[in-house]
Amino acid sequence: GLIEVGEALRTSAEGIYAIGDLVAGPALAHKASEEGVVAVEDAAGMTTRPIEYIYIPRATFCAPNVASFGLTEAQAREAGHDVVVGKLQYGAVGAGTVYGDRTGLVKIVGERRYGELLGGHIVGAKATDLIQELVTARSLEGGYPELARIVHGHPTLSEAVMEAARATDGWLIHG
């Protein structure tokens, strides 16, 4: 970033805030939007909550879609986590055929001891939409065991997220 900011995105100049591409972090519109919310709340004297930048979803709109959030498997191991990984190809769920993408892949990186979602990576049709399910679960302090137990509609690509969570939890049904 070009401008250093402190708590609530305040600059060193009184009453001046900086967000988006001007500050450190990925150049993502949704990151900038959330930073704007935090800055406005702070300027209005409201209580703000810190942004957990590592858990902001990253999306590449290409063919196939690529999306991720959180830590990679390597980053999680380097951070000292007891890592468990679950993977599932789209071909294991009916919607993989419906959308003509049986090679898409969902990968979940978790903390074995606590069931924590540390990261998620999806390549394939609608990956940029599907990543939000993992981000939402993480934001609500749910882990991969909880995600594995949520009933998903059939046939949907979101079933691949559920099944990857089951694989992470050690009880994959389809795949």
C-alpha positions as CSV (number, residue, x, y, z in Angstrom):
1,G,0.0,0.0,0.0
2,L,1.0,3.6,-0.6
3,I,-0.4,4.9,2.6
4,E,0.2,3.5,6.1
5,V,-2.9,3.2,8.3
6,G,-3.5,2.2,11.9
7,E,-6.5,1.0,13.7
8,A,-9.8,1.4,11.8
9,L,-7.8,2.6,8.7
10,R,-6.9,5.9,10.2
11,T,-4.0,7.8,8.6
12,S,-1.5,9.9,10.6
13,A,-3.6,13.0,9.5
14,E,-6.5,13.7,12.0
15,G,-9.9,12.7,10.5
16,I,-8.4,11.2,7.3
17,Y,-8.8,7.5,6.4
18,A,-7.4,5.4,3.6
19,I,-8.8,2.2,2.1
20,G,-8.6,0.0,-0.9
21,D,-5.6,0.0,-3.3
22,L,-4.0,2.8,-1.2
23,V,-3.4,0.5,1.7
24,A,-1.7,-2.9,2.2
25,G,-3.5,-6.0,1.2
26,P,-4.9,-7.5,-2.0
27,A,-6.4,-5.2,-4.6
28,L,-10.0,-6.5,-4.3
29,A,-13.1,-4.4,-4.6
30,H,-14.9,-6.3,-1.8
31,K,-11.9,-5.8,0.5
32,A,-12.0,-2.0,-0.2
33,S,-15.8,-2.0,0.4
34,E,-15.4,-3.6,3.8
35,E,-12.5,-1.2,4.7
36,G,-14.9,1.7,3.8
37,V,-17.5,0.4,6.2
38,V,-14.9,0.2,9.0
39,A,-13.6,3.7,8.2
40,V,-17.1,5.2,8.2
41,E,-18.1,3.4,11.4
42,D,-15.0,4.7,13.1
43,A,-15.5,8.3,11.8
44,A,-19.1,8.1,13.2
45,G,-17.8,7.0,16.6
46,M,-19.3,3.5,16.3
47,T,-17.6,0.4,17.4
48,T,-15.7,-1.3,14.6
49,R,-14.5,-4.9,14.2
50,P,-11.1,-5.7,12.8
51,I,-10.9,-7.1,9.3
52,E,-9.3,-10.5,9.1
53,Y,-7.6,-10.1,5.8
54,I,-6.5,-13.7,5.6
55,Y,-10.1,-14.8,5.4
56,I,-11.2,-12.4,2.6
57,P,-12.2,-14.5,-0.4
58,R,-10.0,-14.3,-3.5
59,A,-11.5,-14.9,-6.9
60,T,-10.2,-15.1,-10.4
61,F,-12.9,-14.9,-13.0
62,C,-11.5,-17.1,-15.8
63,A,-12.3,-20.4,-17.3
64,P,-12.3,-22.4,-15.1
65,N,-13.0,-20.1,-12.1
66,V,-10.4,-20.1,-9.3
67,A,-11.2,-19.1,-5.7
68,S,-9.6,-19.4,-2.3
69,F,-9.5,-18.0,1.2
70,G,-7.3,-18.5,4.2
71,L,-4.2,-20.5,4.4
72,T,-2.7,-22.9,1.9
73,E,-1.8,-26.4,3.1
74,A,1.9,-25.4,3.2
75,Q,1.2,-22.1,5.1
76,A,-0.9,-24.0,7.7
77,R,1.9,-26.5,8.3
78,E,4.5,-23.7,8.5
79,A,2.3,-22.0,11.1
80,G,2.4,-25.2,13.2
81,H,-1.1,-26.4,12.7
82,D,-2.0,-30.1,12.9
83,V,-3.2,-30.1,9.3
84,V,-5.9,-32.3,7.8
85,V,-6.9,-31.9,4.1
86,G,-10.1,-33.0,2.3
87,K,-10.5,-33.0,-1.5
88,L,-13.4,-33.7,-3.8
89,Q,-13.7,-33.5,-7.6
90,Y,-16.9,-32.2,-9.0
91,G,-17.4,-35.5,-10.8
92,A,-18.3,-37.1,-7.5
93,V,-21.6,-35.1,-7.3
94,G,-24.4,-35.0,-9.8
95,A,-24.1,-31.3,-10.6
96,G,-20.6,-31.9,-12.0
97,T,-22.3,-33.6,-14.9
98,V,-25.1,-31.0,-15.0
99,Y,-22.6,-28.1,-15.4
100,G,-20.3,-30.1,-17.7
101,D,-17.4,-29.9,-15.2
102,R,-16.4,-33.2,-13.7
103,T,-12.8,-32.2,-13.2
104,G,-13.4,-29.2,-10.9
105,L,-11.9,-29.6,-7.4
106,V,-12.7,-28.4,-3.9
107,K,-9.9,-28.6,-1.3
108,I,-10.3,-27.8,2.4
109,V,-7.4,-27.2,4.8
110,G,-8.4,-27.8,8.4
111,E,-7.0,-28.0,11.9
112,R,-7.3,-31.6,13.0
113,R,-7.7,-31.1,16.7
114,Y,-10.3,-28.4,16.6
115,G,-12.1,-28.9,13.3
116,E,-11.2,-25.4,12.4
117,L,-11.4,-24.2,8.7
118,L,-8.0,-22.8,7.9
119,G,-8.4,-22.4,4.2
120,G,-10.3,-23.4,1.1
121,H,-9.4,-23.7,-2.6
122,I,-11.8,-24.3,-5.4
123,V,-11.1,-24.6,-9.2
124,G,-14.0,-25.2,-11.5
125,A,-17.4,-24.0,-12.5
126,K,-18.9,-21.5,-10.0
127,A,-15.8,-21.6,-7.8
128,T,-16.1,-17.9,-7.2
129,D,-19.6,-18.4,-5.8
130,L,-18.9,-21.6,-3.9
131,I,-15.9,-20.2,-1.9
132,Q,-18.4,-18.0,0.0
133,E,-19.8,-21.0,1.7
134,L,-16.5,-21.8,3.3
135,V,-15.9,-18.1,4.2
136,T,-19.3,-17.8,5.8
137,A,-18.8,-21.0,7.8
138,R,-15.4,-19.7,9.0
139,S,-16.9,-16.2,9.8
140,L,-19.7,-17.9,11.9
141,E,-17.0,-19.9,13.7
142,G,-18.1,-23.1,12.2
143,G,-15.6,-25.8,11.2
144,Y,-15.4,-28.5,8.7
145,P,-17.3,-31.0,10.9
146,E,-20.3,-28.6,11.1
147,L,-20.1,-28.0,7.3
148,A,-20.1,-31.7,6.7
149,R,-23.4,-32.1,8.5
150,I,-25.3,-29.3,6.8
151,V,-27.9,-30.7,4.3
152,H,-27.2,-29.4,0.8
153,G,-29.6,-29.4,-2.1
154,H,-29.3,-32.0,-4.8
155,P,-28.0,-31.8,-7.4
156,T,-25.9,-28.8,-6.7
157,L,-22.2,-28.0,-6.9
158,S,-22.4,-26.9,-3.2
159,E,-22.6,-30.7,-2.5
160,A,-18.9,-30.8,-3.5
161,V,-18.1,-28.4,-0.7
162,M,-20.1,-30.6,1.7
163,E,-18.4,-33.7,0.5
164,A,-14.9,-32.1,0.7
165,A,-15.8,-31.2,4.4
166,R,-16.8,-34.8,5.0
167,A,-13.5,-35.9,3.4
168,T,-11.7,-33.6,5.7
169,D,-13.6,-35.0,8.7
170,G,-12.8,-38.6,7.6
171,W,-16.2,-39.8,6.4
172,L,-16.5,-39.1,2.6
173,I,-19.7,-40.6,1.1
174,H,-19.4,-39.7,-2.6
175,G,-16.0,-39.8,-4.2
